[in-house]
């Protein structure tokens, strides 16, 4: 199932013209299974080395803080403005 998600969604977005990317995922078993590793290798997807359970490398934690600051600085007066700012960022 995870490999299907990668093939149908992630891989096409990495293959956009002019788009260079390195895929990152944690060391959860489904991410490092033989099947997943073989698929990524077969498709020549560069995978970033990623220590398991590393709080310093949790990019989403940093993302939420940045988004919160952008919304606060914008002084949005309604939910629609907040949504527009989030989508823009």
C-alpha atoms as one frame of an Amber mdcrd trajectory, in Angstrom:
protein
   0.000   0.000   0.000   2.777   2.482   0.878   4.530   1.695  -2.414   1.267
   2.337  -4.265   0.964   5.742  -2.596   4.533   6.560  -3.589   4.020   5.468
  -7.212   0.709   7.273  -7.639   1.408  10.504  -5.760   4.938  11.182  -4.618
   6.965   9.965  -7.596   5.013  12.020 -10.185   5.491  15.183  -8.130   9.246
  14.535  -7.945   9.401  14.102 -11.704   8.017  17.533 -12.628  10.135  19.265
 -15.298  12.813  21.476 -13.789  12.161  20.071 -10.328  15.134  18.541  -8.512
  14.271  16.847  -5.260  15.583  14.491  -2.631  12.988  12.331  -0.908  13.084
  12.133   2.871  11.264   9.816   5.210  11.930   8.507   8.673  13.098   5.019
   9.512   9.649   3.619  10.219   9.504  -0.019   9.062   7.151   0.592   6.124
   9.520   3.291   4.851  12.571   1.038   5.007  11.023  -2.251   3.938  12.760
  -4.235   1.208   9.850  -3.528  -1.132   9.983   0.245  -0.574  13.767   0.380
  -0.813  13.710  -1.642  -4.039  11.034   0.607  -5.567  12.921   3.802  -4.776
  16.149   2.316  -6.118  14.425   1.068  -9.294  12.985   4.536  -9.920  16.340
   6.233  -9.137  14.855   8.323  -6.338  17.473  10.014  -4.169  16.655   9.404
  -0.510  18.051  11.562   2.273  19.592   9.701   5.206  17.267  10.339   8.114
  17.913   9.342  11.726  14.896   7.733  13.358  12.949   9.832  15.845  15.150
  12.892  15.510  13.353  15.977  16.891  15.992  18.289  15.422  15.051  17.202
  11.925  11.276  17.361  12.288  10.613  19.869   9.518   6.878  20.062  10.227
   7.512  21.397  13.726   9.450  24.289  12.186   6.818  24.786   9.487   3.973
  25.347  11.952   5.959  27.973  13.829   6.748  29.827  10.613   3.118  29.717
   9.442   1.866  30.933  12.818   4.260  33.886  12.711   3.263  34.789   9.127
  -0.430  34.758  10.077   0.175  36.854  13.208   2.247  39.429  11.314  -0.392
  39.730   8.593  -3.012  40.994  11.048  -5.687  39.044   9.178  -9.171  40.067
  10.284 -11.138  36.979   9.261 -10.748  33.266   8.591 -10.737  33.751   4.814
  -7.694  36.023   5.040  -5.951  33.508   7.300  -6.628  30.716   4.787  -5.339
  32.881   1.923  -2.103  33.573   3.811  -1.562  29.894   4.597  -2.187  28.843
   0.989   0.129  31.596  -0.285   2.941  30.526   2.021
